[in-house]
Amino acid sequence: MGDYLAGLKRYSFHTDTSLELKLDSGQKATAHRTADTFLSRPDKVLADIQGDRRDQRLYYDGKTVTIFIAKQKTGGTRAWQ
């Protein structure tokens, strides 16, 4: 499968994750998150992430990473090599 993915110019995938958290009170809580990730070789990534705590979008263009959090109307960009 690794050889197959290595040969693709573009691909995408969907993930569903759950994380069990232990609160300071000792109670347990579960956080859920889904992500749709799109890759375009050699250096482009877009990830749409929706979760219980926040929704965000991540872009990578080969030089910079940008994260945008829509509900908070905030985000940032940073060089990434």
C-alpha positions in Angstrom: 0.0 0.0 0.0 2.9 2.4 0.7 4.1 2.0 -2.9 0.7 2.7 -4.2 0.3 5.9 -2.1 3.8 7.0 -3.0 2.9 6.9 -6.7 -0.2 9.1 -6.4 -0.1 12.8 -7.3 -3.2 13.5 -5.3 -5.2 11.7 -2.6 -7.5 12.3 0.3 -8.7 10.6 3.4 -11.3 11.0 6.2 -10.6 10.3 9.9 -12.9 10.0 12.9 -11.1 10.1 16.3 -12.2 9.9 19.9 -10.1 10.9 22.9 -10.9 10.0 26.5 -10.0 12.9 28.8 -9.6 12.7 32.6 -10.8 16.0 34.1 -9.3 17.6 37.2 -12.4 16.4 39.1 -11.6 12.8 38.3 -14.5 12.5 35.9 -13.9 11.2 32.4 -15.1 13.0 29.2 -14.8 12.0 25.6 -13.8 14.5 22.8 -14.6 13.6 19.2 -13.0 15.0 16.0 -13.3 14.3 12.3 -11.0 15.5 9.6 -11.0 15.5 5.8 -7.5 15.8 4.5 -6.5 16.5 0.9 -2.9 16.1 -0.4 -1.4 17.2 -3.7 2.2 16.3 -4.3 4.8 17.4 -3.8 3.9 20.0 -1.2 0.2 20.9 -0.7 -2.1 19.9 2.1 -5.5 21.1 3.2 -7.2 19.7 6.3 -10.8 20.5 7.4 -11.1 19.5 11.1 -14.4 19.5 13.0 -14.5 18.7 16.7 -16.3 19.1 19.9 -13.9 21.8 21.1 -13.4 23.7 17.8 -13.4 23.6 14.0 -10.3 24.6 12.1 -8.8 24.6 8.7 -5.1 23.9 8.0 -3.3 24.8 4.8 0.3 24.0 3.8 1.7 25.3 0.5 5.2 23.9 0.8 6.6 27.0 2.6 4.0 28.1 5.2 1.4 26.5 7.4 -1.8 28.5 8.0 -4.4 27.5 10.6 -7.8 29.3 10.7 -10.3 28.8 13.5 -13.6 30.1 12.1 -15.8 30.4 15.3 -13.1 32.5 17.0 -12.3 34.3 13.8 -8.6 33.8 14.4 -5.6 32.0 12.9 -2.0 32.3 12.1 0.7 31.6 9.5 4.2 30.4 10.1 7.1 29.4 7.8 7.6 25.6 7.9 10.4 23.8 6.2 
